[in-house]
Amino acid sequence: MRVYKKQLMIELVRLGHDLHHTERNKNNRKLQVYFFEDSEQLERDIAKLTGHEYVEKAHEN
C-alpha cells in the first residue's frame, strides 16, 4: 500500500508496521512515496490515524 504523507508513515512504523520500501514521487521528484505490505490491520490503523471509519472488505468466494 502506498502512503504519501511522511508523518503518517512515521506513525504507522511506530504502531509496528514494517516499511517495505520508498521511491520518488513520479509527479514531484522532491517527494517520497512510502510502501507498506497491505493488511487489514494497516488499513484499520490508517483509517484511525486519518480520522476515517474503517469499512471491512467483502470476502470473495
N, C-alpha and C positions, 0 to 999 in steps of 0.2 A: 504494500500500500504506500502511496506517495504522500508525503507531508511537506508542505511548502513553508510553514512557519517555524523558525528556529526555536522559539520559546515553547511551542507545542512539542517539538522533537525532544527538547530537554526534559519536559515534564513526563513524557512517555518513557524515556530512559530511566528517570527517577522511579517510575512505577514498576520497573523491571522488564520492560520490553527491549529486545535487542535491536539495535540499529544495524540493518543489513548492509547498506552502502549509501553513498551520496554521489550526486553528479551535478554538474552545472545546469541551471535552468536554461532550456533551449531558447526561450523568449527574452531572457535577460541574463546574460552571462555573468553579471555581478552577483547573482543569487544562487543559492544551493537548493537542491531538492533532496529530501531525506527519505530513504526507503526502509520499510519495516515489513517483516513477514506478516501477511494478513491473517488475522484470527478474530474470533468473536470477542474475546477479551479486549483486543486492541480497539475494535470498533466501539465497544462499550466505554472504554476509557476516553477515546476521542470525543464521543458524544458528551460524556460527563464534563470533560475539560473545556469544551466549547459551548456548554450551556444548551445542548440539544438533547432530545429524547431518543434513546436507542430503540429502533424498531427491529425486532427479530426477523431474520430472513425466513421465508417459507422453505421447507425442506423439499427437495426434488426427489421423486421416486422413479 
